[in-house]
Amino acid sequence: MFGVIRRRVASGSPSPLFLGQPVQKFRSGSSVPATVSSIVEKEIAFHSRGCGNVRSFCHISSGCWINSKATREVFCQQVLMQTWRRPFSSDSGDSVDVVVPPLAESISDGTLAKFLKRPGDRVNIDEPIAQIETDKVTIDVSSPESGVILKLLVNEGDTVEPGNKIAIISRSADATTHVAPSEATPEKAAPQPTQKISEEKKAPKAEAASVTEKPKAPPAPHSSHSEPQLPPKERERRVPMTRLRKRVATRLKDSQNTFALLTTFNEVDMTNLMKLRADYKDAFVEKHGVKLGLMSGFIKAAVNALQYQPIVNAVIDGDDIIYRDYIDISVAVGTSKGLVVPVIRNADTMNFADIEKQINTFAKKANDGTLSIDEMAGGTLTISNGGVYGSLLSTPIINPPQSAILGMHSIVSRPMVVGGNVVPRPMMYVALTYDHRIIDGREAVFFLRRIKDIVEDPRRLLLDI
């Protein structure tokens, strides 16, 4: 019997029944009729050498039982081998459709901001060909295969959903289409007149209908009237808001409508923190490979203040208050496309170097537009540093669903009374906007005062006092 199996395997004729009835019918361990036993023998012997996952199978003859475990392993492995393909594409011979990838659980669609490639351009596998702008981030759509872009199926500014086809790539058109994309289009356009002539002979009525439809082209000037219909002014231009800007506007307005916003202020003497940075900046860079900034000092101070005032780390959910035993600090970063707020996870477990490294990473990603949605989700407190732009004082707006936001401002040398003497000191105004529904003024003032104490004397962090 095994000699027969070897001869059948040597013939190399694959059976189309492997994913069909034989396996599905007998994988449960039912008895095998003699008429189909040879087929199952051939399938198991043939595919076992390719899969390598069949640990055992019985000699099959009339009335014998198939080892259901082995057969099931061959079946599953073959399915995995056949269904593993590059995501976000559909293959149809020589051409490959580029499909919009899944965006996020909370995002159902996006706007195709721009195409990075044009018809006739050559692309490599995983090379970005388009950018989709969502409410939170900009996502790159990568090429699933190497080849040449034949056609773009949507226009810039169109709304797309996951699974929509946006382009077609040809694998075999590398040399011809890419060398002269402008010449390839006339060649394709040439056969169209002959097709139109034959269609005119067959269906003159359809041609007449198309002729009557052509006069509808004049609505083009109508589009000019859709621009500012109020008295047009010179040196003005109208640009649609990006989805990110719309999202920021909506969230900030919702924050004002939902929360009972109240802001408390204080001022911080930055002398000691700036001296600490000046004394150890070279040693810090040499050991950790990153510069020591002021932001890490404020984040460490905020973490300590949240531990002293856990109500600031809590949030209202319906009729309940959710106390969070973790501290995730959101850092507001302004970009050309809008405000993004990446989150430093578990900031209470990080030291100065870890925080500075994370901030640098987020800053680079924000400028490149490569922040992921997961990196901006959550957060228990937001810190916004308007001082880098020269802001002297502001009342920041809470980032939902948080309950407070800390605002930093510019450092200005002002005359201060120290030890009975008037001396110049580098001072910074700090502001805490909080949800007065959950946080009382007492807790808010104590929170801000704790930040002031730690920033003015960082040694408190070492002594935990």
DOLUM-191318 format. One record per residue (C-alpha): x, y, z; chain; residue number from 1. Coordinates in steps of 0.02 Angstrom, whole numbers, m for minus. Example, Ala and Ser with C-alpha at 12.3 -4.5 7.8 and 13.67 -1.06 7.14 Angstrom:
<atoms>
+--------+--------+--------+--------+-----+
:      u :      v :      w : cadena : num :
+--------+--------+--------+--------+-----+
:    615 :   m225 :    390 :      A :   1 :
:    684 :    m53 :    357 :      A :   2 :
+--------+--------+--------+--------+-----+
</atoms>
This chain:
<atoms>
+--------+--------+--------+--------+-----+
:      u :      v :      w : cadena : num :
+--------+--------+--------+--------+-----+
:      0 :      0 :      0 :      A :   1 :
:    139 :    125 :     42 :      A :   2 :
:    220 :     85 :   m124 :      A :   3 :
:     61 :    136 :   m210 :      A :   4 :
:     57 :    298 :   m110 :      A :   5 :
:    238 :    339 :   m157 :      A :   6 :
:    201 :    309 :   m341 :      A :   7 :
:     52 :    423 :   m333 :      A :   8 :
:    150 :    558 :   m246 :      A :   9 :
:    290 :    543 :   m373 :      A :  10 :
:    165 :    575 :   m512 :      A :  11 :
:    144 :    750 :   m436 :      A :  12 :
:    m38 :    772 :   m485 :      A :  13 :
:   m114 :    882 :   m350 :      A :  14 :
:   m291 :    842 :   m304 :      A :  15 :
:   m421 :    980 :   m303 :      A :  16 :
:   m514 :    890 :   m165 :      A :  17 :
:   m396 :    934 :    m24 :      A :  18 :
:   m498 :   1081 :     38 :      A :  19 :
:   m658 :   1001 :    m21 :      A :  20 :
:   m760 :    853 :     36 :      A :  21 :
:   m630 :    720 :     80 :      A :  22 :
:   m552 :    818 :    224 :      A :  23 :
:   m710 :    899 :    287 :      A :  24 :
:   m801 :    735 :    279 :      A :  25 :
:   m677 :    624 :    367 :      A :  26 :
:   m580 :    740 :    485 :      A :  27 :
:   m700 :    697 :    625 :      A :  28 :
:   m641 :    519 :    625 :      A :  29 :
:   m782 :    432 :    532 :      A :  30 :
:   m748 :    270 :    440 :      A :  31 :
:   m683 :    283 :    261 :      A :  32 :
:   m762 :    187 :    118 :      A :  33 :
:   m643 :     92 :      8 :      A :  34 :
:   m687 :    199 :   m143 :      A :  35 :
:   m620 :    357 :    m66 :      A :  36 :
:   m482 :    287 :     43 :      A :  37 :
:   m353 :    302 :    m94 :      A :  38 :
:   m397 :    486 :   m123 :      A :  39 :
:   m374 :    529 :     60 :      A :  40 :
:   m211 :    429 :     63 :      A :  41 :
:   m146 :    530 :    m83 :      A :  42 :
:   m199 :    696 :     m7 :      A :  43 :
:   m120 :    662 :    162 :      A :  44 :
:     41 :    594 :     88 :      A :  45 :
:     57 :    732 :    m41 :      A :  46 :
:     21 :    881 :     71 :      A :  47 :
:    110 :    817 :    225 :      A :  48 :
:    279 :    838 :    144 :      A :  49 :
:    238 :   1020 :    105 :      A :  50 :
:    162 :   1066 :    272 :      A :  51 :
:    270 :    966 :    388 :      A :  52 :
:    140 :    971 :    526 :      A :  53 :
:     69 :    795 :    508 :      A :  54 :
:    140 :    700 :    654 :      A :  55 :
:     48 :    537 :    621 :      A :  56 :
:    m83 :    460 :    508 :      A :  57 :
:   m144 :    282 :    497 :      A :  58 :
:   m130 :    161 :    353 :      A :  59 :
:   m296 :    179 :    263 :      A :  60 :
:   m391 :     36 :    191 :      A :  61 :
:   m571 :    m13 :    182 :      A :  62 :
:   m650 :      8 :    353 :      A :  63 :
:   m500 :     92 :    431 :      A :  64 :
:   m506 :    255 :    531 :      A :  65 :
:   m418 :    416 :    489 :      A :  66 :
:   m319 :    501 :    627 :      A :  67 :
:   m430 :    656 :    645 :      A :  68 :
:   m295 :    757 :    732 :      A :  69 :
:   m169 :    738 :    592 :      A :  70 :
:   m295 :    774 :    457 :      A :  71 :
:   m355 :    928 :    548 :      A :  72 :
:   m177 :    992 :    561 :      A :  73 :
:   m149 :    974 :    375 :      A :  74 :
:   m313 :   1060 :    339 :      A :  75 :
:   m278 :   1211 :    452 :      A :  76 :
:   m100 :   1233 :    393 :      A :  77 :
:   m153 :   1229 :    211 :      A :  78 :
:   m287 :   1359 :    244 :      A :  79 :
:   m160 :   1472 :    326 :      A :  80 :
:    m42 :   1448 :    181 :      A :  81 :
:   m176 :   1494 :     56 :      A :  82 :
:   m255 :   1642 :    149 :      A :  83 :
:    m94 :   1732 :    199 :      A :  84 :
:    m82 :   1879 :     83 :      A :  85 :
:    m27 :   2059 :     96 :      A :  86 :
:   m165 :   2160 :    181 :      A :  87 :
:   m259 :   2306 :    106 :      A :  88 :
:   m251 :   2243 :    m73 :      A :  89 :
:   m350 :   2133 :   m190 :      A :  90 :
:   m259 :   2033 :   m322 :      A :  91 :
:   m333 :   2010 :   m496 :      A :  92 :
:   m196 :   1939 :   m606 :      A :  93 :
:    m71 :   2069 :   m663 :      A :  94 :
:   m157 :   2215 :   m576 :      A :  95 :
:   m169 :   2246 :   m389 :      A :  96 :
:   m300 :   2358 :   m308 :      A :  97 :
:   m239 :   2474 :   m171 :      A :  98 :
:   m367 :   2474 :    m31 :      A :  99 :
:   m391 :   2594 :    115 :      A : 100 :
:   m327 :   2506 :    273 :      A : 101 :
:   m424 :   2498 :    437 :      A : 102 :
:   m413 :   2669 :    520 :      A : 103 :
:   m461 :   2641 :    702 :      A : 104 :
:   m604 :   2577 :    808 :      A : 105 :
:   m674 :   2752 :    835 :      A : 106 :
:   m642 :   2816 :    657 :      A : 107 :
:   m756 :   2759 :    517 :      A : 108 :
:   m692 :   2866 :    374 :      A : 109 :
:   m560 :   2992 :    323 :      A : 110 :
:   m516 :   3119 :    190 :      A : 111 :
:   m391 :   3076 :     55 :      A : 112 :
:   m275 :   3224 :     85 :      A : 113 :
:   m157 :   3197 :    m61 :      A : 114 :
:    m78 :   3068 :   m176 :      A : 115 :
:    109 :   3051 :   m160 :      A : 116 :
:    119 :   2961 :   m327 :      A : 117 :
:     37 :   2989 :   m496 :      A : 118 :
:    m14 :   2871 :   m638 :      A : 119 :
:    142 :   2808 :   m723 :      A : 120 :
:    251 :   2823 :   m569 :      A : 121 :
:    346 :   2670 :   m513 :      A : 122 :
:    322 :   2615 :   m332 :      A : 123 :
:    406 :   2488 :   m222 :      A : 124 :
:    322 :   2375 :    m97 :      A : 125 :
:    273 :   2466 :     65 :      A : 126 :
:    310 :   2635 :    m14 :      A : 127 :
:    180 :   2767 :     35 :      A : 128 :
:     72 :   2819 :   m112 :      A : 129 :
:    m63 :   2921 :    m25 :      A : 130 :
:   m106 :   3005 :    140 :      A : 131 :
:   m275 :   2993 :    226 :      A : 132 :
:   m318 :   3126 :    353 :      A : 133 :
:   m431 :   3073 :    496 :      A : 134 :
:   m499 :   3165 :    646 :      A : 135 :
:   m342 :   3127 :    745 :      A : 136 :
:   m194 :   3080 :    636 :      A : 137 :
:   m134 :   3069 :    457 :      A : 138 :
:   m114 :   2890 :    395 :      A : 139 :
:     m3 :   2833 :    251 :      A : 140 :
:    m72 :   2709 :    125 :      A : 141 :
:     71 :   2598 :     69 :      A : 142 :
:     89 :   2504 :    m94 :      A : 143 :
:     51 :   2317 :    m70 :      A : 144 :
:    159 :   2268 :   m220 :      A : 145 :
:    300 :   2336 :   m327 :      A : 146 :
:    248 :   2400 :   m496 :      A : 147 :
:    178 :   2550 :   m588 :      A : 148 :
:     23 :   2649 :   m543 :      A : 149 :
:   m102 :   2628 :   m684 :      A : 150 :
:   m248 :   2729 :   m619 :      A : 151 :
:   m308 :   2832 :   m471 :      A : 152 :
:   m488 :   2789 :   m426 :      A : 153 :
:   m528 :   2935 :   m309 :      A : 154 :
:   m487 :   3119 :   m304 :      A : 155 :
:   m396 :   3218 :   m173 :      A : 156 :
:   m520 :   3284 :    m45 :      A : 157 :
:   m639 :   3137 :    m64 :      A : 158 :
:   m703 :   3046 :     89 :      A : 159 :
:   m647 :   2864 :     94 :      A : 160 :
:   m687 :   2719 :    208 :      A : 161 :
:   m586 :   2563 :    253 :      A : 162 :
:   m596 :   2442 :    108 :      A : 163 :
:   m620 :   2573 :    m28 :      A : 164 :
:   m510 :   2554 :   m182 :      A : 165 :
:   m406 :   2708 :   m217 :      A : 166 :
:   m281 :   2653 :   m349 :      A : 167 :
:   m230 :   2512 :   m466 :      A : 168 :
:    m51 :   2449 :   m481 :      A : 169 :
:     17 :   2342 :   m623 :      A : 170 :
:    158 :   2221 :   m587 :      A : 171 :
:    217 :   2199 :   m767 :      A : 172 :
:    207 :   2379 :   m828 :      A : 173 :
:    372 :   2430 :   m747 :      A : 174 :
:    469 :   2475 :   m903 :      A : 175 :
:    338 :   2538 :  m1025 :      A : 176 :
:    219 :   2639 :   m920 :      A : 177 :
:    349 :   2721 :   m810 :      A : 178 :
:    466 :   2774 :   m950 :      A : 179 :
:    336 :   2877 :  m1042 :      A : 180 :
:    174 :   2894 :   m944 :      A : 181 :
:    123 :   3044 :  m1050 :      A : 182 :
:    142 :   2941 :  m1209 :      A : 183 :
:     50 :   2792 :  m1141 :      A : 184 :
:   m111 :   2887 :  m1117 :      A : 185 :
:   m131 :   2940 :  m1301 :      A : 186 :
:   m105 :   2759 :  m1355 :      A : 187 :
:   m246 :   2706 :  m1242 :      A : 188 :
:   m352 :   2852 :  m1300 :      A : 189 :
:   m327 :   2805 :  m1484 :      A : 190 :
:   m442 :   2653 :  m1490 :      A : 191 :
:   m583 :   2752 :  m1410 :      A : 192 :
:   m638 :   2841 :  m1572 :      A : 193 :
:   m657 :   2673 :  m1663 :      A : 194 :
:   m761 :   2609 :  m1519 :      A : 195 :
:   m867 :   2766 :  m1524 :      A : 196 :
:   m895 :   2746 :  m1712 :      A : 197 :
:   m957 :   2568 :  m1690 :      A : 198 :
:  m1067 :   2624 :  m1547 :      A : 199 :
:  m1138 :   2764 :  m1653 :      A : 200 :
:  m1189 :   2639 :  m1786 :      A : 201 :
:  m1268 :   2523 :  m1661 :      A : 202 :
:  m1353 :   2651 :  m1549 :      A : 203 :
:  m1382 :   2822 :  m1629 :      A : 204 :
:  m1510 :   2865 :  m1495 :      A : 205 :
:  m1381 :   2849 :  m1359 :      A : 206 :
:  m1268 :   2966 :  m1457 :      A : 207 :
:  m1407 :   3093 :  m1472 :      A : 208 :
:  m1437 :   3084 :  m1286 :      A : 209 :
:  m1255 :   3116 :  m1251 :      A : 210 :
:  m1259 :   3267 :  m1368 :      A : 211 :
:  m1403 :   3340 :  m1271 :      A : 212 :
:  m1312 :   3311 :  m1109 :      A : 213 :
:  m1154 :   3403 :  m1163 :      A : 214 :
:  m1233 :   3576 :  m1153 :      A : 215 :
:  m1243 :   3546 :   m965 :      A : 216 :
:  m1058 :   3587 :   m954 :      A : 217 :
:  m1088 :   3776 :   m930 :      A : 218 :
:  m1125 :   3751 :   m742 :      A : 219 :
:   m936 :   3774 :   m724 :      A : 220 :
:   m955 :   3962 :   m699 :      A : 221 :
:  m1084 :   3917 :   m567 :      A : 222 :
:   m943 :   3848 :   m459 :      A : 223 :
:   m864 :   4019 :   m457 :      A : 224 :
:  m1023 :   4087 :   m378 :      A : 225 :
:  m1009 :   3956 :   m240 :      A : 226 :
:   m855 :   4048 :   m178 :      A : 227 :
:   m884 :   4198 :    m64 :      A : 228 :
:  m1053 :   4262 :   m117 :      A : 229 :
:  m1034 :   4411 :     m2 :      A : 230 :
:   m944 :   4558 :    m81 :      A : 231 :
:   m782 :   4480 :   m143 :      A : 232 :
:   m627 :   4555 :    m69 :      A : 233 :
:   m454 :   4560 :   m142 :      A : 234 :
:   m309 :   4463 :    m67 :      A : 235 :
:   m424 :   4334 :     14 :      A : 236 :
:   m429 :   4148 :    m13 :      A : 237 :
:   m543 :   4013 :     55 :      A : 238 :
:   m469 :   3846 :    111 :      A : 239 :
:   m572 :   3702 :    183 :      A : 240 :
:   m535 :   3655 :    363 :      A : 241 :
:   m437 :   3495 :    387 :      A : 242 :
:   m520 :   3353 :    478 :      A : 243 :
:   m395 :   3371 :    619 :      A : 244 :
:   m436 :   3556 :    640 :      A : 245 :
:   m623 :   3516 :    638 :      A : 246 :
:   m597 :   3383 :    770 :      A : 247 :
:   m497 :   3501 :    882 :      A : 248 :
:   m630 :   3635 :    866 :      A : 249 :
:   m770 :   3513 :    907 :      A : 250 :
:   m683 :   3439 :   1058 :      A : 251 :
:   m637 :   3608 :   1132 :      A : 252 :
:   m813 :   3674 :   1109 :      A : 253 :
:   m885 :   3517 :   1186 :      A : 254 :
:   m767 :   3543 :   1332 :      A : 255 :
:   m834 :   3717 :   1362 :      A : 256 :
:  m1014 :   3658 :   1347 :      A : 257 :
:   m992 :   3508 :   1463 :      A : 258 :
:   m867 :   3553 :   1598 :      A : 259 :
:   m881 :   3685 :   1733 :      A : 260 :
:   m715 :   3766 :   1687 :      A : 261 :
:   m620 :   3865 :   1815 :      A : 262 :
:   m438 :   3921 :   1811 :      A : 263 :
:   m320 :   3957 :   1955 :      A : 264 :
:   m148 :   4037 :   1936 :      A : 265 :
:     19 :   4042 :   2023 :      A : 266 :
:    196 :   4094 :   1983 :      A : 267 :
:    352 :   3988 :   1995 :      A : 268 :
:    532 :   4042 :   2025 :      A : 269 :
:    631 :   3943 :   1897 :      A : 270 :
:    803 :   3983 :   1971 :      A : 271 :
:    842 :   3813 :   2048 :      A : 272 :
:    773 :   3707 :   1906 :      A : 273 :
:    869 :   3808 :   1777 :      A : 274 :
:   1027 :   3796 :   1883 :      A : 275 :
:   1003 :   3607 :   1896 :      A : 276 :
:    992 :   3594 :   1707 :      A : 277 :
:   1143 :   3706 :   1680 :      A : 278 :
:   1252 :   3608 :   1803 :      A : 279 :
:   1213 :   3435 :   1735 :      A : 280 :
:   1164 :   3460 :   1553 :      A : 281 :
:   1331 :   3398 :   1483 :      A : 282 :
:   1340 :   3246 :   1596 :      A : 283 :
:   1157 :   3208 :   1560 :      A : 284 :
:   1183 :   3210 :   1371 :      A : 285 :
:   1341 :   3105 :   1386 :      A : 286 :
:   1253 :   2969 :   1485 :      A : 287 :
:   1078 :   2968 :   1413 :      A : 288 :
:   1104 :   3039 :   1239 :      A : 289 :
:    966 :   3168 :   1258 :      A : 290 :
:    960 :   3347 :   1321 :      A : 291 :
:    889 :   3390 :   1491 :      A : 292 :
:    743 :   3508 :   1470 :      A : 293 :
:    622 :   3595 :   1586 :      A : 294 :
:    473 :   3491 :   1529 :      A : 295 :
:    532 :   3335 :   1619 :      A : 296 :
:    544 :   3433 :   1782 :      A : 297 :
:    363 :   3492 :   1766 :      A : 298 :
:    303 :   3317 :   1721 :      A : 299 :
:    389 :   3244 :   1874 :      A : 300 :
:    313 :   3383 :   1980 :      A : 301 :
:    140 :   3349 :   1906 :      A : 302 :
:    155 :   3164 :   1942 :      A : 303 :
:    198 :   3200 :   2123 :      A : 304 :
:     55 :   3325 :   2137 :      A : 305 :
:    m68 :   3198 :   2066 :      A : 306 :
:    m12 :   3073 :   2197 :      A : 307 :
:    m47 :   3203 :   2332 :      A : 308 :
:   m214 :   3255 :   2254 :      A : 309 :
:   m286 :   3099 :   2167 :      A : 310 :
:   m452 :   3186 :   2134 :      A : 311 :
:   m366 :   3286 :   1996 :      A : 312 :
:   m324 :   3120 :   1913 :      A : 313 :
:   m506 :   3063 :   1921 :      A : 314 :
:   m648 :   3094 :   1798 :      A : 315 :
:   m838 :   3100 :   1800 :      A : 316 :
:   m930 :   2962 :   1706 :      A : 317 :
:  m1117 :   2985 :   1717 :      A : 318 :
:  m1162 :   2985 :   1900 :      A : 319 :
:   m998 :   2903 :   1952 :      A : 320 :
:   m821 :   2961 :   1985 :      A : 321 :
:   m683 :   2853 :   1911 :      A : 322 :
:   m522 :   2856 :   2012 :      A : 323 :
:   m373 :   2803 :   1907 :      A : 324 :
:   m226 :   2719 :   1993 :      A : 325 :
:   m110 :   2755 :   1848 :      A : 326 :
:    m39 :   2919 :   1785 :      A : 327 :
:    m31 :   2952 :   1598 :      A : 328 :
:     26 :   3128 :   1555 :      A : 329 :
:    m31 :   3203 :   1390 :      A : 330 :
:     88 :   3329 :   1313 :      A : 331 :
:     11 :   3456 :   1193 :      A : 332 :
:    114 :   3479 :   1035 :      A : 333 :
:     72 :   3610 :    905 :      A : 334 :
:    101 :   3562 :    723 :      A : 335 :
:     66 :   3645 :    556 :      A : 336 :
:    m89 :   3536 :    537 :      A : 337 :
:   m158 :   3566 :    711 :      A : 338 :
:   m141 :   3520 :    893 :      A : 339 :
:    m95 :   3341 :    937 :      A : 340 :
:    m82 :   3270 :   1113 :      A : 341 :
:     26 :   3113 :   1128 :      A : 342 :
:     22 :   3022 :   1295 :      A : 343 :
:    169 :   2973 :   1406 :      A : 344 :
:    110 :   2809 :   1482 :      A : 345 :
:    146 :   2768 :   1664 :      A : 346 :
:    241 :   2929 :   1692 :      A : 347 :
:    250 :   2890 :   1878 :      A : 348 :
:    371 :   2747 :   1841 :      A : 349 :
:    488 :   2850 :   1730 :      A : 350 :
:    642 :   2952 :   1773 :      A : 351 :
:    699 :   3116 :   1694 :      A : 352 :
:    794 :   3029 :   1553 :      A : 353 :
:    648 :   2916 :   1506 :      A : 354 :
:    531 :   3065 :   1499 :      A : 355 :
:    648 :   3169 :   1392 :      A : 356 :
:    674 :   3026 :   1270 :      A : 357 :
:    487 :   3000 :   1254 :      A : 358 :
:    457 :   3186 :   1227 :      A : 359 :
:    588 :   3192 :   1089 :      A : 360 :
:    513 :   3041 :   1004 :      A : 361 :
:    340 :   3118 :   1007 :      A : 362 :
:    404 :   3285 :    944 :      A : 363 :
:    485 :   3203 :    792 :      A : 364 :
:    331 :   3099 :    753 :      A : 365 :
:    217 :   3249 :    771 :      A : 366 :
:    319 :   3351 :    647 :      A : 367 :
:    326 :   3204 :    526 :      A : 368 :
:    141 :   3166 :    547 :      A : 369 :
:    175 :   2986 :    598 :      A : 370 :
:     92 :   2984 :    769 :      A : 371 :
:    m26 :   2837 :    787 :      A : 372 :
:   m198 :   2846 :    862 :      A : 373 :
:   m148 :   2732 :   1005 :      A : 374 :
:     m9 :   2854 :   1053 :      A : 375 :
:   m138 :   2991 :   1077 :      A : 376 :
:   m278 :   2893 :   1160 :      A : 377 :
:   m312 :   2912 :   1346 :      A : 378 :
:   m214 :   3021 :   1464 :      A : 379 :
:   m260 :   3078 :   1639 :      A : 380 :
:   m185 :   3254 :   1639 :      A : 381 :
:   m127 :   3368 :   1499 :      A : 382 :
:     20 :   3488 :   1507 :      A : 383 :
:     23 :   3627 :   1378 :      A : 384 :
:    182 :   3731 :   1361 :      A : 385 :
:    132 :   3893 :   1277 :      A : 386 :
:    292 :   3971 :   1340 :      A : 387 :
:    390 :   3902 :   1193 :      A : 388 :
:    290 :   4021 :   1083 :      A : 389 :
:    308 :   4169 :   1203 :      A : 390 :
:    141 :   4158 :   1293 :      A : 391 :
:    144 :   4255 :   1457 :      A : 392 :
:    m24 :   4199 :   1526 :      A : 393 :
:   m172 :   4097 :   1466 :      A : 394 :
:   m323 :   3995 :   1523 :      A : 395 :
:   m305 :   3825 :   1438 :      A : 396 :
:   m459 :   3719 :   1398 :      A : 397 :
:   m477 :   3543 :   1466 :      A : 398 :
:   m444 :   3399 :   1347 :      A : 399 :
:   m593 :   3279 :   1370 :      A : 400 :
:   m614 :   3158 :   1454 :      A : 401 :
:   m486 :   3227 :   1577 :      A : 402 :
:   m528 :   3339 :   1723 :      A : 403 :
:   m383 :   3463 :   1721 :      A : 404 :
:   m248 :   3540 :   1614 :      A : 405 :
:    m87 :   3625 :   1669 :      A : 406 :
:    m28 :   3774 :   1569 :      A : 407 :
:    155 :   3828 :   1566 :      A : 408 :
:    209 :   3998 :   1503 :      A : 409 :
:    363 :   4098 :   1457 :      A : 410 :
:    502 :   4131 :   1580 :      A : 411 :
:    523 :   4317 :   1614 :      A : 412 :
:    650 :   4401 :   1727 :      A : 413 :
:    554 :   4503 :   1853 :      A : 414 :
:    601 :   4594 :   2015 :      A : 415 :
:    560 :   4484 :   2165 :      A : 416 :
:    586 :   4508 :   2351 :      A : 417 :
:    705 :   4374 :   2416 :      A : 418 :
:    768 :   4384 :   2595 :      A : 419 :
:    713 :   4564 :   2609 :      A : 420 :
:    806 :   4615 :   2451 :      A : 421 :
:    736 :   4651 :   2279 :      A : 422 :
:    827 :   4541 :   2154 :      A : 423 :
:    789 :   4488 :   1974 :      A : 424 :
:    720 :   4312 :   1959 :      A : 425 :
:    668 :   4205 :   1811 :      A : 426 :
:    481 :   4186 :   1843 :      A : 427 :
:    346 :   4085 :   1755 :      A : 428 :
:    158 :   4098 :   1772 :      A : 429 :
:     71 :   3929 :   1783 :      A : 430 :
:   m115 :   3900 :   1761 :      A : 431 :
:   m226 :   3753 :   1807 :      A : 432 :
:   m395 :   3740 :   1723 :      A : 433 :
:   m503 :   3609 :   1808 :      A : 434 :
:   m679 :   3539 :   1806 :      A : 435 :
:   m762 :   3620 :   1956 :      A : 436 :
:   m896 :   3484 :   1958 :      A : 437 :
:   m771 :   3360 :   2028 :      A : 438 :
:   m623 :   3465 :   2089 :      A : 439 :
:   m649 :   3597 :   2222 :      A : 440 :
:   m546 :   3755 :   2229 :      A : 441 :
:   m452 :   3691 :   2381 :      A : 442 :
:   m386 :   3535 :   2290 :      A : 443 :
:   m344 :   3637 :   2136 :      A : 444 :
:   m244 :   3765 :   2234 :      A : 445 :
:   m153 :   3630 :   2333 :      A : 446 :
:   m112 :   3540 :   2170 :      A : 447 :
:    m39 :   3694 :   2090 :      A : 448 :
:     52 :   3741 :   2250 :      A : 449 :
:    133 :   3568 :   2255 :      A : 450 :
:    199 :   3592 :   2078 :      A : 451 :
:    269 :   3762 :   2127 :      A : 452 :
:    358 :   3689 :   2279 :      A : 453 :
:    441 :   3547 :   2181 :      A : 454 :
:    495 :   3654 :   2034 :      A : 455 :
:    569 :   3784 :   2149 :      A : 456 :
:    660 :   3650 :   2251 :      A : 457 :
:    683 :   3487 :   2151 :      A : 458 :
:    769 :   3406 :   2301 :      A : 459 :
:    595 :   3372 :   2369 :      A : 460 :
:    579 :   3232 :   2242 :      A : 461 :
:    730 :   3142 :   2316 :      A : 462 :
:    672 :   3162 :   2495 :      A : 463 :
:    486 :   3136 :   2457 :      A : 464 :
:    434 :   3286 :   2560 :      A : 465 :
+--------+--------+--------+--------+-----+
</atoms>
